[in-house]
């Protein structure tokens, strides 16, 4: 965020960056788009919003889509282009995950929304400066239904002097009366080409030494989340220093991923073990002793089902590990039924963990289910536990 004086949460953290040495500023803030032309990948959204900027007649906005796709950056870029040097007094940003109740709508939002503003003030005469303010509600899907209903009324009453921009990940959590008052824009996951181009620009500007394998690993880990990939690259750079050539294993380390060889060994044991004791031994010695959790393991197993897996070295492909003990190519070795059953079991374990189940017991359950599916072709009987 750009450090608005009325903002909170992440925007307040951005204000702390003002005056800080450039090498200490997070790259996600340092390279945040300053204009709509800088927003990556979202061509249709950019084209529509640029038209609104030129006409200075912007509707209420609803931005939705996955994290790290440019939703917050876009509205900040719009604010900069509309207000220039006075944007701090014209924009209020609130994070609904911090203040999600009706009290926040009645007190902070309503108080700011009803303030009148001047048209074309002299201090920003070179900017459009339309006669309205902008209220940004980040993570609006975290607002209670009562707060959203109160916000709908506020939007109706102060449309003449205030425009609202709601930002959320899940549009289904926005009540229909509120969503119908906004122009909706869906932000897509950043495509690989745009993603890579942006990362290469930042790497060149910061002097980061990273090769093709490292860049590919960033794209796989981020899954279209540009903010995550930039953060991972900066974390690896800060951890190892400017003279270090960032390898895929460095990125896996800062991302907190389970090493691919560990996942491969676990799957291989589930497939070849003569008894569940062998699977339990691998779980205890490799996974539990290594500090890995079920929530880390499940996404990497499900990713392999569709042929996506990050490698640790330059010579490894998506479905191969060096020293893997036979390798496990889930995307090609298993039937569709087996893949569906593994995905279902992983979903069940993940649901149990969300409900507070014991990590170790869920790892054992996952191991038993995988052993059953991989060894017996996916029938519903479970192996005998010695």
PALUMKE-708437 format. One record per residue (C-alpha): residue in three letters; x, y, z. Coordinates in steps of 0.5 Angstrom, whole numbers, plus 500, padded with zeros to 3 digits. Example, Ala and Ser with C-alpha at 12.3 -4.5 7.8 and 13.67 -1.06 7.14 Angstrom:
2
ALA525491516/SER527498514/
END
This chain:
386
UNK500500500/UNK502507499/UNK502510506/UNK495513506/UNK494518513/UNK488515514/UNK490507512/UNK491502517/UNK494495517/UNK499494511/UNK498501509/UNK501503516/UNK507498515/UNK508502508/UNK508509512/UNK514506516/UNK518505510/UNK518512508/UNK525515510/UNK528508510/UNK534506506/UNK532503500/UNK536496501/UNK531495507/UNK524497504/UNK521490502/UNK521489494/UNK513488494/UNK513496496/UNK519498492/UNK516495486/UNK509496487/UNK506499481/UNK505507481/UNK500507475/UNK496503471/UNK501501466/UNK505498471/UNK500493473/UNK502486470/UNK498481466/UNK491484468/UNK490487461/UNK482488461/UNK482490468/UNK487496466/UNK483498460/UNK477499463/UNK480502469/UNK484507465/UNK478509461/UNK474511468/UNK481515470/UNK480519464/UNK473521465/UNK474522472/UNK467519473/UNK469512477/UNK463507479/UNK464504486/UNK469498485/UNK469491487/UNK476487485/UNK476480487/UNK481474485/UNK487470488/UNK492474493/UNK498477489/UNK494479483/UNK494486483/UNK488488486/UNK490493492/UNK496495487/UNK491497482/UNK486502486/UNK493505489/UNK495506482/UNK488509480/UNK489514487/UNK495516485/UNK493518478/UNK487521480/UNK489525486/UNK497526485/UNK500530491/UNK493530495/UNK492523495/UNK493522502/UNK487527504/UNK483523499/UNK483516500/UNK482512507/UNK484505507/UNK481500512/UNK483492512/UNK476489514/UNK480483517/UNK482487523/UNK476491524/UNK470487521/UNK464489525/UNK458494524/UNK462499529/UNK467500524/UNK462502518/UNK458507523/UNK464510526/UNK470510521/UNK467509514/UNK461514515/UNK465519518/UNK470520512/UNK465518507/UNK460525509/UNK466530508/UNK466534502/UNK472536498/UNK474541493/UNK474540486/UNK481541482/UNK485544488/UNK490549486/UNK496544489/UNK494538484/UNK491542478/UNK495538474/UNK491532476/UNK484530475/UNK482531482/UNK474529481/UNK470532487/UNK470525491/UNK474521495/UNK476514495/UNK475509501/UNK478502500/UNK476496504/UNK481491503/UNK479483505/UNK472486505/UNK469478504/UNK471478512/UNK466483514/UNK460481517/UNK453480514/UNK451486518/UNK457490517/UNK456489509/UNK448491510/UNK450498513/UNK456499508/UNK450498503/UNK446504506/UNK452508507/UNK454507499/UNK447510497/UNK447516502/UNK454519500/UNK455517493/UNK456524491/UNK462525495/UNK465518496/UNK467512492/UNK468505495/UNK473500492/UNK472493495/UNK477488495/UNK476481496/UNK479474495/UNK472470495/UNK466474491/UNK461469494/UNK462472501/UNK459479499/UNK452480499/UNK448481493/UNK445488495/UNK452490496/UNK456487490/UNK450489485/UNK452497487/UNK459496484/UNK463495478/UNK466488478/UNK473486476/UNK476479476/UNK483479477/UNK487473474/UNK493469477/UNK499472474/UNK501468467/UNK508465467/UNK510470462/UNK508476465/UNK510473472/UNK517472469/UNK518478466/UNK517482472/UNK521478477/UNK527478472/UNK526486472/UNK527486479/UNK532481479/UNK536485474/UNK535492478/UNK537489485/UNK543485482/UNK540478484/UNK544472481/UNK538467479/UNK538462473/UNK533459469/UNK532453474/UNK531458480/UNK526462476/UNK522456474/UNK522454481/UNK519461483/UNK513461478/UNK511454481/UNK512456488/UNK508462487/UNK502459483/UNK500466480/UNK501470486/UNK506475484/UNK507478491/UNK509471494/UNK514470489/UNK517477490/UNK518476497/UNK521469496/UNK526472492/UNK528477497/UNK528472503/UNK533468499/UNK537474497/UNK537477504/UNK539470507/UNK545468502/UNK548475500/UNK549478494/UNK554474491/UNK550467492/UNK547464486/UNK540463488/UNK538455487/UNK532452487/UNK534449494/UNK534456497/UNK527458495/UNK525451497/UNK528453504/UNK525460505/UNK518457502/UNK518452508/UNK517446503/UNK518439504/UNK524437500/UNK522433494/UNK526427495/UNK523426502/UNK516426499/UNK519421494/UNK521417499/UNK515417503/UNK511415497/UNK516410495/UNK515407502/UNK508407502/UNK508403495/UNK513398496/UNK513397504/UNK511390506/UNK507392513/UNK505399515/UNK511399520/UNK515401515/UNK511407513/UNK510409520/UNK518409521/UNK519413515/UNK513418518/UNK517418524/UNK524419522/UNK523423516/UNK517427517/UNK516428524/UNK524428526/UNK525433520/UNK519438523/UNK515437517/UNK507438518/UNK501435514/UNK499442512/UNK506442508/UNK506435505/UNK499435503/UNK499440497/UNK506437495/UNK502430494/UNK496433490/UNK501437486/UNK504431484/UNK498428482/UNK497433476/UNK505433474/UNK507439478/UNK513438483/UNK518443484/UNK525440483/UNK532441488/UNK537442482/UNK538444475/UNK538437472/UNK531434475/UNK525435471/UNK518436474/UNK517428476/UNK524426478/UNK528426484/UNK535424484/UNK536419489/UNK529418490/UNK529410490/UNK525409484/UNK522415483/UNK514416484/UNK511419478/UNK504420480/UNK501424474/UNK503418470/UNK503412474/UNK496412477/UNK490411474/UNK485416474/UNK481413480/UNK487412484/UNK488419483/UNK481421485/UNK482417491/UNK488420494/UNK486427493/UNK479425497/UNK484422502/UNK488428502/UNK482433503/UNK479429509/UNK486429512/UNK486437511/UNK479438513/UNK481434520/UNK487438521/UNK482444520/UNK478442526/UNK484441530/UNK486434529/UNK492431532/UNK498432526/UNK501425528/UNK495421528/UNK493424521/UNK500423518/UNK499416520/UNK492416517/UNK495419510/UNK500414510/UNK495408511/UNK491411506/UNK496412501/UNK499405502/UNK492402501/UNK491406494/UNK498405491/UNK499398493/UNK492395492/UNK490399486/UNK485404490/UNK480399493/UNK477401499/UNK480396504/UNK485398509/UNK492395510/UNK492391517/UNK496395522/UNK501391526/
END
